[in-house]
Amino acid sequence: MTALELPQDGSCRCGRVRLRITKAPMLTMACHCTGCQKMSASAYSLSAAIPADGFEVTDGEPVIGGLHGASRHYFCGHCMSWMFTRPEGVDFFVNVRPTMLDDARWFAPFIETFTSEKLPWATTAARHSYPTFPGMDDYAGLIAGYQATLAG
């Protein structure tokens, strides 16, 4: 794994929608829920919780796909790459799909969620696993633990 260098640019598969992160993730995750399996066409989805003021779409116009309610998944309208999510009731971070970044070699999931729905053969390098989402009281410690890994 290499270190994350900022700023980091990225794009959808076809390049019509571009994004930039200027702040390190608060936390990194893999989600095994069946919704993420279907959306990613894989065993799990990957997310990096980027502070909202460290994320921007720099070119193109993403469209809403997947969930259309209070939580919104954003895609490229042309190639349909799932690029980021704005979770319901959360305005201080954006869940960016790290593989949309031009260099995702720095990424490793710190936590994995919805292991209750994971495919039997799917494994990650996550340090913490949860059958659903962590309890709200767990997040401060998880974020602190992840930040400690960034510090060295």
TACORNOR-V306924 format. One record per residue. RES is the residue in one letter. SS is DSSP state (H for helix, E for strand, C for the rest). NEAR is the number of other C-alpha atoms within 10 Angstrom. Layout:
res = [RES:RES]
ss = [SS:SS]
near = [NEAR:NEAR]
This chain:
res = [M:T:A:L:E:L:P:Q:D:G:S:C:R:C:G:R:V:R:L:R:I:T:K:A:P:M:L:T:M:A:C:H:C:T:G:C:Q:K:M:S:A:S:A:Y:S:L:S:A:A:I:P:A:D:G:F:E:V:T:D:G:E:P:V:I:G:G:L:H:G:A:S:R:H:Y:F:C:G:H:C:M:S:W:M:F:T:R:P:E:G:V:D:F:F:V:N:V:R:P:T:M:L:D:D:A:R:W:F:A:P:F:I:E:T:F:T:S:E:K:L:P:W:A:T:T:A:A:R:H:S:Y:P:T:F:P:G:M:D:D:Y:A:G:L:I:A:G:Y:Q:A:T:L:A:G]
ss = [C:C:C:C:C:C:C:E:E:E:E:C:C:C:C:C:C:E:E:E:E:C:C:C:E:E:E:E:E:E:E:C:C:H:H:H:H:H:H:H:C:C:C:C:E:E:E:E:E:E:E:H:H:H:E:E:E:E:E:C:C:C:E:E:E:E:E:E:C:C:C:E:E:E:E:C:C:C:C:C:C:E:E:E:E:E:C:C:C:C:C:C:E:E:E:E:C:H:H:H:E:C:C:C:C:C:C:C:C:C:E:E:E:C:H:H:H:C:C:C:C:C:C:C:C:C:C:E:E:C:C:C:C:C:C:H:H:H:H:H:H:H:H:H:H:H:H:H:H:H:H:C]
near = [8:9:10:16:12:11:12:17:18:22:22:24:17:12:16:15:23:22:22:20:23:17:17:19:24:18:21:24:25:25:25:26:20:19:15:18:17:13:16:14:11:13:20:27:23:20:23:24:23:21:19:17:13:16:22:14:15:14:13:14:14:22:16:18:17:16:14:10:10:11:13:17:22:21:21:23:17:14:13:16:22:25:26:22:22:19:17:10:8:11:11:13:19:22:24:25:22:24:19:21:19:14:15:17:13:11:19:19:19:21:21:27:22:19:20:14:17:19:15:9:6:11:14:14:11:15:13:13:19:15:14:15:15:16:8:7:8:10:13:10:10:19:17:13:15:19:15:10:10:13:6:5]
